[in-house]
Amino acid sequence: MLIGEVARRSGVSARMLRHYESLGLVRPTGRSGSGYREYSDENIRRVFHIESLRSLGLSLREVGRALDDPGFAPAELVADLVRQTRERIAAETELLTRLRRIDAAEPAAWEEVLRITALLQALASKSPDTRQSAALSSAPAAAETPVPVEALVEAVLAEPDPIVSGALHWALARTGEGTAPLLAAGLGSPRATVRKRAVRALAELPDAGATALLRDALTGPDPEVRAYAALALGARGVPEAIPTLVDMVVEERNDADAADALSTLASGSGGAARMDHAARIAADRIAAALVTRLAHPATSPAARQRLTQALADVPGAAASRALAELSRDEDRAVALTATYVLGLREDG
């Protein structure tokens, strides 16, 4: 078979076939009477083998070794090709993400493209100071060309420095509604650090979407995420946080903050001096939850004392009655705490 027909059948140009011959990859069986190269069926099969191996990313030198060296082991080379391909895909994916974010910002001029690109690079810097400066420059109210919200969310979920995280939270809080759903994926991350960063960021967002996601987080499997969500919801006056906050007091996990959140829920927006109807209902519910845990046989003496101290900051008649009962408790530390608190409430 002459070179032109081989080129048509294989899809490999005559020029490339000559290049393969110059490298010794394919050797035509001979020449015709007119001096044209002639290829045997074995030659053609070898051309197809070469193209197959090239499609895997092998260089022509590696193709030659694979076809001619009986001792050539493919495992190591294939593993290396897998690594190189993954790196290439990661780089291309990163580039695609950056281009999409620039496109989402709808830049009107190349100067805006350059500003966004510079901010995106600064957010990924190894320097915390540079990342913090970029975060403070990224919020819509502060930036000439704001960084897309997706980039801020990715940055906050990856940020290990608490100071830089604070700046990113500030920037996210100024992006308006619609940010919370982007953080939802972080709550479901397999990495605990990412889940914690997501719930902390949601706690800084004041909109209803963030509150809804924080409610969902109360039922999640991660106790730290549940704790952050409960503290944030307690500050927002959401009563669904009460059971988790009581658990935190019992388990001595941010128990002081949990007790403060319970007190805030029980007092309502008017404070303990002027409880509204919703706050009175919350106060009674909190008092009942604390008393139930106090009476549970599995509750340790130390936990009972913490629960009594938490009850001290809950206003209302139900809490006062519970404290009066606890002032006669068999546990002397609990009884003394309840008696002392009752005296303060009566003086107040």
C-alpha positions in Angstrom: 0.0 0.0 0.0 1.4 3.4 -1.0 1.8 6.3 1.5 -1.1 8.3 0.1 -3.5 5.4 0.7 -2.1 4.8 4.2 -2.7 8.4 5.0 -6.3 8.3 3.8 -7.1 5.1 5.7 -5.3 6.0 8.9 -6.0 9.7 9.1 -2.3 10.4 9.6 -0.9 12.8 7.0 1.8 11.7 4.6 4.1 14.3 6.2 3.6 12.8 9.7 4.2 9.3 8.3 7.5 10.5 6.9 8.3 12.0 10.3 7.5 8.6 12.0 9.9 7.0 9.4 12.6 9.5 10.2 12.3 8.6 13.9 12.4 4.9 13.2 8.8 4.4 14.5 7.5 2.9 11.2 9.7 1.4 8.5 8.0 0.9 5.1 8.6 -2.6 3.8 10.1 -1.3 0.6 9.5 0.9 -2.5 7.5 0.5 -5.6 9.1 0.5 -9.1 8.4 4.2 -9.2 10.2 4.8 -6.0 7.2 5.3 -3.7 7.1 3.9 -0.2 5.1 0.7 0.3 3.5 -0.2 3.6 2.6 -3.7 4.7 -0.5 -4.6 6.8 1.9 -4.9 9.8 3.1 -1.3 9.1 -0.4 0.0 9.0 -1.2 -1.8 12.3 1.8 -0.2 13.8 0.6 3.3 12.7 -2.7 2.7 14.4 -0.8 1.6 17.6 1.3 4.7 17.5 -1.8 6.9 17.2 -3.5 5.0 20.0 -0.6 5.6 22.4 -0.3 9.2 21.4 -3.9 9.7 22.3 -3.0 8.8 25.8 -0.5 11.6 26.0 2.7 9.6 25.4 5.5 11.4 23.6 6.8 9.8 20.4 10.0 8.7 22.3 7.8 7.0 24.9 5.7 5.4 22.1 8.8 4.0 20.5 9.9 2.5 23.8 6.4 1.0 24.5 6.3 -0.7 21.1 9.9 -1.9 20.8 11.2 -2.5 24.3 10.0 -5.8 25.7 11.0 -4.8 29.2 9.1 -1.5 29.1 6.6 -1.5 32.0 3.5 0.7 31.4 2.3 1.0 35.0 4.7 3.8 36.1 4.3 5.8 32.9 0.5 5.5 33.0 0.5 6.6 36.6 2.6 9.6 35.7 0.2 10.4 32.8 -2.7 10.3 35.2 -0.9 12.8 37.6 0.0 15.1 34.7 -3.6 15.0 33.4 -5.1 15.8 36.8 -2.7 18.7 37.2 -3.7 20.0 33.7 -7.4 19.6 34.4 -7.0 21.4 37.8 -5.1 24.3 36.1 -7.7 24.6 33.3 -10.6 24.4 35.8 -9.0 27.2 37.9 -8.6 29.3 34.7 -12.2 28.6 33.7 -13.5 29.6 37.2 -11.5 32.8 37.1 -12.8 33.7 33.6 -16.4 33.0 34.7 -16.0 35.3 37.7 -14.6 38.1 35.6 -17.5 37.6 33.1 -20.0 37.7 36.0 -18.7 41.1 37.1 -19.7 42.4 33.6 -16.6 44.6 33.2 -17.1 47.4 30.8 -13.4 48.1 30.1 -10.0 46.3 30.3 -9.1 48.4 33.4 -12.0 46.7 35.2 -10.8 43.3 34.1 -7.3 44.0 35.4 -8.7 45.3 38.8 -10.8 42.1 39.3 -7.9 39.9 38.3 -5.6 41.6 40.7 -8.2 41.2 43.5 -8.7 37.5 42.7 -4.9 37.0 42.8 -4.7 38.9 46.1 -7.4 36.8 47.7 -5.3 33.7 46.9 -2.1 35.3 48.2 0.1 33.5 50.7 0.2 36.7 52.8 -2.6 37.2 55.3 -2.1 41.0 55.1 -2.6 40.9 51.4 -5.7 38.7 51.6 -7.2 41.0 54.3 -6.6 44.1 52.2 -8.2 42.4 49.2 -11.2 41.3 51.3 -11.7 44.9 52.6 -11.5 46.1 49.0 -13.9 43.6 47.6 -17.2 44.6 49.1 -19.7 46.3 46.7 -19.7 49.5 48.8 -15.9 49.7 48.9 -14.8 48.5 45.5 -14.9 50.3 42.1 -15.4 46.9 40.5 -16.6 44.4 43.2 -15.3 40.9 43.2 -18.0 38.3 42.3 -19.7 36.9 45.4 -18.7 33.3 44.4 -15.0 34.3 44.8 -15.6 35.8 48.3 -17.5 32.6 49.3 -14.6 30.4 48.1 -12.1 32.6 49.9 -14.0 32.5 53.2 -14.4 28.7 53.1 -10.6 28.3 52.5 -9.4 31.0 54.9 -7.5 29.7 58.0 -6.7 33.2 59.5 -9.4 34.5 61.9 -8.5 38.1 61.1 -8.8 37.7 57.4 -12.0 35.7 57.9 -13.4 38.6 59.8 -12.7 40.9 56.8 -14.3 38.4 54.4 -17.4 38.1 56.6 -17.6 41.9 56.5 -17.4 41.9 52.7 -19.9 39.1 52.4 -22.4 40.8 54.7 -22.4 43.7 52.2 -23.2 41.7 49.1 -26.9 41.6 49.8 -29.3 38.7 49.7 -28.4 35.7 47.6 -25.1 35.0 49.3 -26.4 32.4 51.8 -27.2 29.7 49.2 -23.6 29.8 48.0 -22.5 28.9 51.5 -24.9 26.0 51.8 -22.5 23.7 49.9 -19.9 24.5 52.6 -22.2 23.1 55.3 -22.2 19.8 53.6 -18.5 19.6 53.0 -16.7 16.4 54.1 -14.1 18.6 55.8 -15.0 19.8 59.3 -12.9 23.0 58.9 -14.9 24.0 55.9 -18.3 23.3 57.6 -17.2 25.5 60.6 -16.2 28.3 58.3 -19.5 28.1 56.4 -21.6 28.3 59.5 -19.6 31.2 60.9 -20.0 33.1 57.7 -23.8 32.4 57.7 -23.9 33.7 61.3 -22.7 37.1 60.0 -25.4 37.3 57.3 -28.6 39.0 58.6 -31.0 37.9 55.9 -33.8 35.3 56.1 -31.9 32.9 53.8 -29.0 32.6 56.2 -31.5 32.1 59.1 -33.1 29.2 57.2 -29.8 27.5 56.6 -28.8 28.0 60.2 -32.1 26.3 61.2 -31.2 23.4 58.9 -27.7 23.2 60.5 -29.3 22.5 63.9 -30.2 19.0 62.7 -26.8 18.3 61.1 -24.4 15.6 62.3 -21.5 18.0 63.2 -21.8 19.1 66.9 -19.6 22.2 66.4 -21.7 23.3 63.4 -24.9 22.8 65.5 -23.3 24.8 68.3 -22.4 27.8 66.1 -25.8 27.7 64.5 -27.6 27.6 67.8 -25.6 30.6 69.1 -26.4 32.6 66.0 -30.1 31.7 66.1 -30.3 32.5 69.8 -29.0 36.0 69.1 -31.8 36.3 66.4 -34.5 35.2 68.8 -35.2 31.8 67.1 -36.6 29.4 69.7 -35.7 26.3 67.7 -32.1 26.8 69.1 -33.2 26.1 72.7 -32.6 22.3 72.8 -29.1 22.6 71.3 -28.2 25.5 73.6 -29.3 23.5 76.7 -27.2 20.5 75.4 -24.2 22.9 75.2 -24.7 23.9 78.8 -24.8 20.3 79.9 -21.9 19.2 77.8 -19.8 22.3 78.9 -19.3 23.2 75.2 -19.3 27.0 75.0 -21.6 26.8 77.9 -21.2 30.5 79.0 -22.1 31.7 75.5 -25.0 29.2 75.3 -26.4 30.5 78.7 -26.1 34.0 77.4 -28.0 33.1 74.2 -30.7 31.4 76.3 -31.0 34.6 78.4 -31.3 36.7 75.2 -34.0 34.4 73.9 -35.9 34.6 77.2 -35.7 38.3 77.5 -36.8 39.3 74.0 -36.1 42.6 72.3 -37.2 44.6 75.3 -34.8 43.0 77.8 -35.8 41.3 81.1 -37.5 44.4 82.4 -40.1 44.5 79.5 -40.7 41.0 78.2 -43.1 40.7 75.3 -45.5 37.8 74.9 -43.2 35.8 72.6 -40.3 36.3 75.1 -42.5 35.1 78.0 -43.4 31.9 76.0 -39.7 31.4 75.2 -38.7 32.0 78.9 -41.2 29.3 80.1 -40.0 26.9 77.4 -36.3 27.5 78.4 -37.1 27.1 82.1 -38.9 23.8 81.4 -36.0 22.5 79.3 -33.4 23.4 82.0 -35.5 21.8 84.7 -36.0 18.6 82.7 -32.3 18.3 82.3 -31.7 19.0 85.9 -34.0 16.2 86.9 -32.5 13.7 84.4 -30.6 10.9 86.3 -27.7 11.0 83.8 -27.0 14.7 84.4 -23.7 15.0 86.4 -23.4 17.3 89.5 -21.2 19.7 87.6 -23.7 19.9 84.7 -26.6 20.4 87.2 -24.8 23.4 88.7 -24.2 24.9 85.2 -27.9 24.4 84.4 -28.8 26.2 87.7 -26.6 29.1 86.8 -28.2 29.3 83.3 -31.6 29.2 84.9 -30.6 32.2 87.0 -30.5 34.4 83.9 -33.9 33.4 82.7 -36.6 35.9 83.7 -40.2 35.0 84.5 -42.3 33.2 87.1 -41.5 29.7 85.8 -37.8 30.2 86.3 -38.4 31.6 89.8 -40.5 28.6 90.8 -37.9 26.3 89.5 -35.2 28.1 91.5 -37.3 28.0 94.7 -37.5 24.2 94.3 -33.8 24.0 93.6 -33.0 25.9 96.8 -34.0 22.8 98.6 -32.0 20.4 96.3 -30.0 17.6 97.9 -26.9 18.9 96.1 -25.7 21.6 98.4 -23.9 23.5 95.6 -27.1 23.6 93.5 -29.1 24.6 96.5 -26.7 27.4 97.5 -26.6 28.7 93.9 -30.4 28.7 93.6 -30.8 30.4 97.0 -28.3 33.1 96.1 -30.0 33.8 92.7 -33.4 33.9 94.3 -32.2 36.6 96.7 -30.9 38.7 93.8 -34.2 38.3 91.9 -36.2 39.4 95.0 -33.9 42.4 95.5 -34.3 43.3 91.8 
